[in-house]
Amino acid sequence: MSTPAGFQFSGRALVIFGVVSFIIAGLLLFVAPDTGTQVLVTEVDESDISPDEEVLRYSNLSEEGQELFDQGLRADEFIRVNQSPPDFEYPTGDTSATALVEKNGTVYSIITASRCKTCGFVDTLGIGAGLAGIILLLRGVSRLMHGETDATED
């Protein structure tokens, strides 16, 4: 099935498609993937620490940072957390961030990682849908304002 020669969507149809594209973009960018953070805390051999590396003191962490660190320390594996204290970095995608923390004379590594493996792809789809929405809205409004007739009106 092909469209008849010279067929064009009406201005109203383009505006409707543009609004739908904006709704899809909003859902993809702001509602979609669960971006909970995973945290792992492990003891580090101090001989492996470079003199250039910054070691945070546990007592200097915020209360939320201490709580997050302690939760990770109690676990033997990555744990999922919904908090993001400013003491640590929280990367997105397939990356992780590492910080060193000294507590009671022992240095620990705290690794924070994103749980979202498809966030970059979903964000790209959302941005594409938003751009398509802008183009469709502009073209539809232009057709309506310049009085281009609906394709079904003859």
C-alpha positions in Angstrom: 0.0 0.0 0.0 1.5 3.3 -1.1 0.2 6.7 -0.4 -1.4 8.6 -3.4 0.9 11.0 -5.2 0.8 14.5 -3.5 -0.7 13.2 -0.2 0.1 15.4 2.8 -1.0 15.2 6.4 -3.2 18.0 7.5 -2.0 20.7 9.9 -4.2 19.3 12.6 -2.8 15.8 12.1 0.8 17.1 12.3 0.0 19.0 15.5 -1.6 15.8 17.1 1.4 13.7 16.1 3.7 16.4 17.5 1.9 16.4 20.9 2.0 12.6 21.0 5.7 12.7 20.3 6.2 15.1 23.2 4.3 12.8 25.5 6.4 9.8 24.4 9.6 11.9 24.9 8.5 12.9 28.4 7.8 9.3 29.3 11.1 8.1 28.0 13.2 10.8 29.6 11.5 11.3 32.9 9.5 8.2 33.8 11.2 5.2 32.2 14.2 3.3 33.6 14.8 2.7 37.3 18.1 4.3 38.0 18.8 3.0 41.5 22.4 3.0 42.5 24.4 0.0 43.5 27.1 0.2 46.2 29.9 -2.1 47.1 32.4 -1.5 50.0 35.6 -3.5 50.3 38.7 -3.3 52.4 41.8 -2.0 50.5 45.5 -2.9 51.1 47.1 0.4 51.9 50.2 -0.5 49.9 48.0 -0.4 46.8 47.0 3.2 47.4 48.8 5.8 45.3 50.0 8.9 47.2 48.0 11.0 44.7 44.7 9.4 45.6 42.4 11.2 48.0 41.3 9.3 51.0 38.1 10.6 52.6 37.8 10.4 56.4 34.6 8.7 57.6 34.1 11.4 60.2 34.0 14.0 57.5 31.3 12.3 55.5 27.7 13.6 55.8 25.3 11.6 58.0 23.7 10.2 54.8 27.2 9.4 53.4 28.1 7.5 56.6 24.8 5.6 56.5 25.4 4.6 52.9 29.0 3.5 53.6 27.9 1.5 56.7 25.2 -0.3 54.6 27.7 -1.2 52.0 30.2 -2.4 54.6 27.7 -4.7 56.2 26.9 -6.4 52.9 29.1 -8.9 51.1 28.1 -7.8 47.6 26.6 -4.9 45.7 23.5 -3.6 47.4 20.9 -1.4 45.8 20.2 2.0 47.4 17.8 4.8 46.6 19.8 7.5 48.3 22.6 9.6 46.8 24.6 11.5 49.4 26.8 14.2 47.8 30.0 12.6 49.3 30.2 10.2 46.4 29.8 10.2 42.6 26.9 8.5 40.9 27.6 7.7 37.3 25.0 6.7 34.7 25.1 3.9 32.1 27.7 1.2 32.4 30.2 3.1 34.4 31.2 3.1 38.0 33.0 5.5 40.4 35.3 4.7 43.2 36.2 6.6 46.4 38.5 5.7 49.2 37.3 6.1 52.8 39.3 5.7 56.0 37.3 4.4 59.0 39.0 3.4 62.3 42.4 3.1 60.7 41.3 0.9 57.8 41.0 2.1 54.3 38.0 1.0 52.3 37.0 1.3 48.6 33.4 2.3 48.0 32.2 1.6 44.4 29.0 3.3 43.2 27.5 2.0 39.9 24.3 2.6 38.0 21.9 -0.2 37.6 20.5 1.2 34.4 22.2 -0.6 31.4 19.9 1.0 28.8 19.7 4.6 30.0 21.8 6.0 27.2 19.6 4.3 24.6 16.4 5.3 26.2 17.6 8.9 26.6 18.5 9.0 22.9 15.0 7.7 21.9 13.5 10.3 24.2 15.5 13.2 22.7 14.6 11.9 19.1 10.9 11.8 20.0 11.1 15.3 21.4 12.9 16.7 18.3 10.3 14.9 16.0 7.6 16.5 18.1 9.1 20.0 17.6 9.3 19.5 13.8 5.8 18.1 13.6 4.3 20.9 15.7 6.1 23.6 13.7 5.1 22.1 10.4 1.5 21.6 11.5 1.1 25.1 12.9 2.7 26.5 9.7 0.1 24.6 7.6 -2.8 25.8 9.8 -1.6 29.4 9.8 -1.0 29.6 6.1 -4.3 28.0 5.3 -3.1 24.9 3.6 -6.1 22.7 3.1 -6.7 19.4 4.7 -5.8 16.5 2.4 -9.4 15.2 2.7 -11.0 18.5 1.8 -11.5 18.8 -2.0 
